[in-house]
Amino acid sequence: MSRRVVVTGLGLITSLGQEVAVFWRRLLAGHSGISRIESFDVSDYTVRIAGVVKDFDPEAYIEKREARHQDRFSQMAVAAAMRAVADSGLDLVNLADPFRAGVIVGSGIGGLSELEEQHKRLLEKGATRVSPFMIPKLMINAAAGQISILFGIRGPNAGVANACASANNAIGQSFWTIVSDEADIMVTGGSEAAVTPLGLAGFCANRALSTRNDDPERASRPFDRDRDGFVLGEGAGIVVLEEYEHAKRRGATIYAEVIGFGMSGDGCHIVRPDPEGRGAAGAMLKMLEDAAVGPDCLDYINAHGTGTPLGDVAETKAIRQIFGARAKSIAISSTKSSVGHLLGASGGVEFIATALAIRDQMAPPTINLDNPDSECDLDHVALVPREMPIRYAASNSFGFGGHNASLLLRKI
């Protein structure tokens, strides 16, 4: 009999809240975490807004000296992991076999602030003044490594870098790791902290961001005809996945069951999605095949839904390809409308929203969807949440490079 995988712990750090209950309440209330950037001077930037976590204190989670040895993206990953593990009720520090638990965490960019800081130090003070902690702080696998060290767990351990699909790839790989009996417990998700001078400048140059600077809370507008790009965000979303019988024996609270994972490549362009959505459709099809279920089962999709003119149309076409005439009867929402696009962390936060949607039988809203695009004519749960039966729910993440990753959850 195939091993089953369930979600037993949730933890996040976002601009909408650093506690799951606060995040979920504000998400359902239609609040926005988007605001003007205050952490550095943005007066010369074409974009001056983001989903910034303004009150994050790493020393509330990590000893002061150790916190200085971690980049912000790693600090947030550790904080979210601590919350997720506490929520799960597991004592990972005292496991009978630490090789039966592992960590896989994704990030699209990694320690960008550390890279900027040390490059500045190199130019101003010379090569001998560059920090010896630079490399271990900026490397993308630092988040997974630090979480593993924190809990002393020695099972499968990896960092995933697949741009905006990173967290979904990490969660999917963790799911398969438990199914294949290589572990019973996986701490997984994604973290990103790219709201930095260089990070923002790069995305401005890419012309991927919304320039609605005078109205930050309404700038992220997935599927709306007036959308003009995504809003950069930061944060972390970490979950605990556990083998079902293992969770059941200890009486764990179970949010949902993970039953399928699919990934694909566009093979099209390094930053633009396949305009016909063929790669995204392929990931969703593989997800359904992995779960051994048909397209008629799906009730809800937490869409990638970035708010870019090309991306939203491509995802709509992909959903139509897989679900056909039934596509219009599936509730779809983009929670990026509330927190922005967390890049490699987005899938982690959206997976949490999807699990909570199943738990509460409540589809979160796509805020700011005032005038739906005629090319995005599906049911996008506009403006207000919807109480509805949700037995099967999917979470989509698609990234630069043509990376696509889709996860399927089920009510248990």
C-alpha positions as CSV (number, residue, x, y, z in Angstrom):
1,M,0.0,0.0,0.0
2,S,1.3,3.5,-0.9
3,R,2.4,5.7,2.0
4,R,0.2,8.7,2.5
5,V,1.4,12.2,3.3
6,V,-0.4,14.8,5.4
7,V,0.2,18.4,6.5
8,T,0.6,18.7,10.3
9,G,2.4,22.0,10.8
10,L,2.2,25.5,9.3
11,G,4.4,28.5,9.7
12,L,4.9,31.7,7.8
13,I,6.4,35.2,7.8
14,T,4.6,37.6,5.5
15,S,3.6,41.3,5.1
16,L,0.1,40.3,6.0
17,G,1.1,38.7,9.3
18,Q,3.7,36.5,11.0
19,E,1.2,34.2,12.7
20,V,-0.9,31.8,10.6
21,A,-4.2,32.8,12.3
22,V,-3.5,36.5,11.8
23,F,-2.4,36.0,8.2
24,W,-5.6,33.9,7.4
25,R,-7.9,36.4,9.1
26,R,-6.5,39.3,7.2
27,L,-6.4,37.4,3.9
28,L,-10.1,36.5,4.2
29,A,-10.9,40.1,5.2
30,G,-9.4,41.4,2.0
31,H,-6.5,43.2,3.5
32,S,-3.3,44.1,1.6
33,G,0.2,43.9,2.9
34,I,1.6,46.1,0.1
35,S,3.1,49.5,1.1
36,R,5.8,52.0,0.3
37,I,9.3,50.7,0.8
38,E,11.0,52.4,3.7
39,S,14.1,50.2,4.3
40,F,16.1,52.1,1.7
41,D,15.8,55.2,-0.5
42,V,13.5,54.5,-3.5
43,S,13.1,58.0,-4.8
44,D,15.0,57.2,-8.0
45,Y,13.2,54.0,-8.7
46,T,10.3,53.6,-11.0
47,V,8.7,51.2,-8.5
48,R,8.6,52.3,-4.8
49,I,6.2,49.7,-3.3
50,A,6.5,46.1,-2.1
51,G,5.1,43.5,0.3
52,V,7.7,44.2,3.0
53,V,7.7,42.5,6.3
54,K,8.3,45.6,8.4
55,D,8.3,44.3,11.9
56,F,10.3,41.1,11.6
57,D,12.8,40.6,14.5
58,P,15.1,37.7,13.9
59,E,16.3,37.8,17.5
60,A,12.9,36.8,18.6
61,Y,13.8,33.4,17.1
62,I,17.5,33.2,16.8
63,E,20.3,34.1,19.3
64,K,21.8,37.5,18.4
65,R,25.2,36.3,17.4
66,E,23.9,33.5,15.3
67,A,21.3,35.8,13.6
68,R,24.2,38.0,12.4
69,H,25.6,34.9,10.6
70,Q,22.4,34.5,8.6
71,D,21.0,36.5,5.7
72,R,17.4,37.8,6.0
73,F,16.0,35.1,3.8
74,S,17.5,32.4,6.0
75,Q,16.4,34.1,9.2
76,M,12.8,34.2,7.9
77,A,13.0,30.5,6.9
78,V,14.2,29.5,10.3
79,A,11.5,31.6,12.0
80,A,8.7,30.1,9.9
81,A,10.1,26.6,10.4
82,M,10.1,27.1,14.2
83,R,6.5,28.2,14.0
84,A,5.6,25.2,11.8
85,V,7.3,22.6,14.0
86,A,5.7,24.1,17.1
87,D,2.3,23.9,15.4
88,S,2.9,20.3,14.5
89,G,3.6,19.3,18.1
90,L,6.7,17.3,17.0
91,D,9.8,17.2,19.2
92,L,12.4,17.1,16.4
93,V,15.3,17.6,18.7
94,N,14.8,14.3,20.5
95,L,13.8,12.0,17.6
96,A,14.6,8.3,18.0
97,D,16.1,8.3,14.5
98,P,17.1,11.8,13.3
99,F,17.7,10.3,9.8
100,R,14.0,9.8,9.3
101,A,13.4,13.5,9.2
102,G,14.6,16.0,6.6
103,V,14.5,19.5,5.3
104,I,14.0,20.8,1.7
105,V,13.6,24.5,1.3
106,G,13.5,26.6,-1.9
107,S,14.5,30.1,-2.7
108,G,14.7,31.8,-6.1
109,I,17.5,34.2,-5.3
110,G,18.9,33.5,-1.8
111,G,21.1,35.9,0.2
112,L,20.9,39.0,-2.0
113,S,21.3,41.5,0.8
114,E,24.5,39.8,1.9
115,L,25.8,39.9,-1.6
116,E,25.1,43.6,-1.9
117,E,26.7,44.4,1.5
118,Q,29.9,42.4,0.8
119,H,30.3,43.8,-2.7
120,K,30.1,47.3,-1.3
121,R,32.7,46.4,1.4
122,L,35.0,45.0,-1.3
123,L,34.8,48.2,-3.3
124,E,35.2,50.5,-0.3
125,K,37.6,48.6,1.9
126,G,39.3,46.0,-0.2
127,A,39.3,42.2,-0.5
128,T,40.7,41.5,2.9
129,R,37.6,43.1,4.6
130,V,35.0,40.8,2.9
131,S,33.3,38.8,5.6
132,P,34.2,35.1,6.0
133,F,30.5,34.5,6.5
134,M,29.5,35.8,3.0
135,I,29.3,32.5,1.2
136,P,27.5,30.5,3.9
137,K,25.1,33.5,4.3
138,L,24.2,34.0,0.7
139,M,24.0,30.4,-0.6
140,I,20.5,29.2,-1.4
141,N,20.8,26.0,0.6
142,A,21.6,28.0,3.7
143,A,18.0,28.0,4.8
144,A,17.7,24.2,4.7
145,G,21.0,23.8,6.3
146,Q,20.2,26.2,9.2
147,I,16.9,24.5,9.9
148,S,18.5,21.1,9.9
149,I,21.2,22.3,12.3
150,L,18.6,24.0,14.6
151,F,16.7,20.7,15.1
152,G,19.6,18.3,14.7
153,I,17.8,16.3,12.0
154,R,20.0,14.4,9.6
155,G,17.7,13.0,6.9
156,P,17.3,14.2,3.3
157,N,18.4,17.8,3.1
158,A,18.5,20.1,0.1
159,G,18.0,23.6,-1.2
160,V,15.9,24.2,-4.4
161,A,16.4,27.0,-6.8
162,N,13.7,27.1,-9.5
163,A,12.8,30.8,-9.5
164,C,9.2,31.3,-8.5
165,A,8.4,27.6,-8.5
166,S,11.1,26.9,-5.9
167,A,8.8,26.3,-2.9
168,N,6.4,24.1,-4.7
169,N,9.3,22.1,-6.1
170,A,10.7,21.7,-2.5
171,I,7.3,20.7,-1.1
172,G,6.7,18.3,-4.0
173,Q,10.2,16.7,-3.6
174,S,9.5,16.4,0.2
175,F,6.2,14.7,-0.6
176,W,7.9,12.2,-2.9
177,T,10.6,11.6,-0.2
178,I,8.0,10.5,2.3
179,V,6.1,8.4,-0.3
180,S,9.3,6.6,-1.2
181,D,10.0,5.8,2.5
182,E,13.2,7.8,2.7
183,A,11.7,9.8,5.6
184,D,8.6,10.1,7.8
185,I,8.8,13.8,8.5
186,M,9.9,16.7,6.2
187,V,10.2,20.4,7.0
188,T,9.7,22.2,3.7
189,G,8.7,25.3,1.8
190,G,10.4,28.4,0.6
191,S,11.9,31.8,1.7
192,E,12.8,35.0,-0.1
193,A,14.2,38.4,0.8
194,A,14.8,40.2,-2.5
195,V,13.3,43.6,-1.6
196,T,16.8,45.1,-1.7
197,P,18.3,48.0,-3.7
198,L,19.8,45.7,-6.3
199,G,16.8,43.3,-6.3
200,L,14.3,46.0,-6.9
201,A,16.5,47.7,-9.5
202,G,16.8,44.4,-11.4
203,F,13.0,43.8,-11.5
204,C,12.4,47.5,-12.5
205,A,14.8,47.0,-15.4
206,N,13.0,43.9,-16.3
207,R,9.7,45.9,-16.4
208,A,7.9,43.1,-14.7
209,L,6.6,45.2,-11.7
210,S,3.5,47.3,-11.2
211,T,4.2,51.0,-11.1
212,R,1.0,51.9,-9.2
213,N,3.1,53.7,-6.6
214,D,0.4,56.1,-5.5
215,D,-2.1,53.3,-4.6
216,P,0.0,50.4,-3.1
217,E,-2.8,48.4,-1.6
218,R,-4.5,48.2,-5.0
219,A,-1.4,47.6,-7.1
220,S,-1.5,43.8,-7.2
221,R,-4.4,43.0,-9.6
222,P,-4.3,39.5,-10.9
223,F,-6.7,38.7,-13.7
224,D,-7.9,42.3,-13.8
225,R,-7.9,44.2,-17.1
226,D,-6.0,47.1,-15.5
227,R,-3.1,45.0,-14.2
228,D,0.3,46.3,-15.0
229,G,2.7,43.8,-13.5
230,F,3.4,42.0,-10.2
231,V,4.3,43.5,-6.8
232,L,7.5,42.3,-5.3
233,G,7.1,40.7,-1.8
234,E,9.2,38.9,0.8
235,G,8.7,36.3,3.5
236,A,8.7,32.6,4.1
237,G,6.2,29.8,4.1
238,I,7.3,26.5,5.8
239,V,5.2,23.4,6.5
240,V,5.6,20.1,8.2
241,L,4.7,17.1,6.0
242,E,4.3,13.7,7.8
243,E,3.6,10.1,6.9
244,Y,-0.1,9.6,7.7
245,E,0.2,6.6,10.1
246,H,3.1,8.4,11.9
247,A,0.9,11.4,12.4
248,K,-2.1,9.3,13.3
249,R,-0.3,7.4,16.0
250,R,0.7,10.6,17.9
251,G,-2.8,12.2,17.5
252,A,-1.5,15.0,15.4
253,T,-3.8,17.7,14.0
254,I,-4.0,17.2,10.2
255,Y,-4.8,20.1,7.9
256,A,-5.0,18.2,4.6
257,E,-3.5,15.3,2.7
258,V,-1.0,15.9,-0.1
259,I,-1.8,13.4,-2.9
260,G,-0.1,14.6,-6.1
261,F,2.8,16.6,-7.5
262,G,3.6,17.5,-11.1
263,M,6.4,19.6,-12.7
264,S,7.3,20.6,-16.2
265,G,9.3,23.0,-18.4
266,D,8.0,25.5,-20.9
267,G,10.9,25.1,-23.3
268,C,10.0,28.5,-24.6
269,H,11.7,31.6,-23.1
270,I,13.8,32.5,-20.1
271,V,11.3,35.0,-18.6
272,R,8.1,34.9,-20.7
273,P,5.6,32.1,-20.2
274,D,4.5,29.9,-23.0
275,P,1.7,32.0,-24.4
276,E,-0.5,28.9,-24.9
277,G,0.2,27.7,-21.3
278,R,1.3,24.3,-22.5
279,G,4.0,23.9,-19.8
280,A,1.7,24.9,-17.0
281,A,-0.9,22.6,-18.3
282,G,1.7,19.8,-18.3
283,A,2.5,20.3,-14.6
284,M,-1.2,20.2,-13.7
285,L,-1.8,17.0,-15.8
286,K,1.2,15.3,-14.2
287,M,-0.1,16.4,-10.8
288,L,-3.5,14.6,-11.5
289,E,-1.7,11.6,-12.9
290,D,0.5,11.4,-9.8
291,A,-2.6,11.5,-7.6
292,A,-4.4,9.0,-9.8
293,V,-7.5,11.2,-10.0
294,G,-9.4,12.8,-12.9
295,P,-9.9,16.5,-13.7
296,D,-13.5,16.3,-12.5
297,C,-12.4,16.1,-8.8
298,L,-11.0,19.6,-8.4
299,D,-12.9,22.2,-6.4
300,Y,-10.4,25.0,-5.9
301,I,-7.1,26.3,-7.4
302,N,-4.8,28.7,-5.7
303,A,-3.4,30.2,-8.9
304,H,0.1,31.4,-9.7
305,G,-1.8,34.6,-10.7
306,T,1.0,37.2,-10.6
307,G,-0.8,40.1,-12.2
308,T,1.4,40.2,-15.3
309,P,-0.4,40.7,-18.7
310,L,1.1,37.6,-20.2
311,G,1.2,35.3,-17.2
312,D,-2.4,35.5,-16.2
313,V,-3.7,34.8,-19.7
314,A,-1.3,31.8,-20.1
315,E,-2.4,30.3,-16.8
316,T,-6.1,30.7,-17.8
317,K,-5.4,28.9,-21.1
318,A,-3.5,26.1,-19.2
319,I,-6.5,25.6,-16.8
320,R,-8.8,25.4,-19.8
321,Q,-6.6,22.8,-21.5
322,I,-6.8,20.5,-18.5
323,F,-10.3,21.0,-17.2
324,G,-12.1,21.9,-20.4
325,A,-15.8,23.0,-20.1
326,R,-15.6,22.4,-16.3
327,A,-12.9,25.1,-15.9
328,K,-15.5,27.8,-15.2
329,S,-17.0,25.8,-12.3
330,I,-13.7,25.7,-10.4
331,A,-13.1,28.4,-7.8
332,I,-9.8,30.1,-8.5
333,S,-8.0,32.8,-6.5
334,S,-4.7,34.5,-6.4
335,T,-3.5,35.4,-2.9
336,K,-0.7,37.4,-4.5
337,S,-3.3,40.1,-4.7
338,S,-2.9,40.5,-0.9
339,V,0.8,39.8,-0.2
340,G,2.5,40.4,-3.6
341,H,4.8,37.9,-5.3
342,L,7.3,36.3,-2.9
343,L,9.3,34.7,-5.7
344,G,10.8,31.5,-4.4
345,A,8.7,31.7,-1.2
346,S,5.4,32.2,-2.9
347,G,4.5,28.5,-3.2
348,G,5.1,28.0,0.5
349,V,2.7,30.7,1.6
350,E,0.2,29.7,-1.1
351,F,0.3,26.1,0.0
352,I,-0.5,27.2,3.5
353,A,-3.5,29.2,2.2
354,T,-4.6,26.2,0.2
355,A,-4.4,23.9,3.2
356,L,-6.4,26.4,5.3
357,A,-9.0,26.7,2.5
358,I,-9.6,23.0,2.8
359,R,-9.7,23.1,6.6
360,D,-12.2,25.9,6.8
361,Q,-14.0,25.1,3.5
362,M,-13.4,28.8,2.5
363,A,-11.9,30.0,-0.7
364,P,-9.8,33.2,-0.1
365,P,-10.5,36.2,-2.4
366,T,-8.6,37.8,-5.2
367,I,-8.7,41.4,-4.1
368,N,-8.6,44.3,-6.5
369,L,-10.3,42.3,-9.2
370,D,-12.7,45.1,-10.1
371,N,-12.8,44.6,-13.9
372,P,-12.0,41.0,-15.0
373,D,-10.0,40.7,-18.2
374,S,-12.1,39.1,-20.9
375,E,-9.2,36.7,-21.6
376,C,-9.2,35.6,-18.0
377,D,-12.9,34.7,-17.8
378,L,-12.8,32.0,-15.1
379,D,-14.3,32.1,-11.6
380,H,-11.6,34.1,-9.7
381,V,-13.4,34.5,-6.4
382,A,-13.4,38.3,-6.8
383,L,-13.1,40.7,-3.8
384,V,-14.7,38.6,-1.1
385,P,-14.1,35.0,0.2
386,R,-16.5,32.2,-0.6
387,E,-17.7,29.5,1.8
388,M,-17.9,26.4,-0.3
389,P,-17.2,22.6,-0.3
390,I,-13.5,22.1,-1.0
391,R,-12.4,18.5,-1.1
392,Y,-9.7,18.7,-3.7
393,A,-7.5,21.8,-4.1
394,A,-4.4,22.6,-6.2
395,S,-1.7,25.1,-5.8
396,N,0.2,26.4,-8.9
397,S,3.6,28.0,-9.1
398,F,5.4,28.9,-12.4
399,G,8.8,30.6,-12.6
400,F,11.3,32.3,-14.8
401,G,13.2,29.7,-16.8
402,G,9.9,28.0,-17.7
403,H,9.7,26.0,-14.4
404,N,6.2,24.8,-13.5
405,A,5.1,23.0,-10.4
406,S,1.6,22.0,-9.2
407,L,0.5,20.4,-6.0
408,L,-2.7,18.6,-5.2
409,L,-4.2,18.5,-1.7
410,R,-7.3,16.6,-0.4
411,K,-9.5,17.0,2.7
412,I,-9.0,14.2,5.1
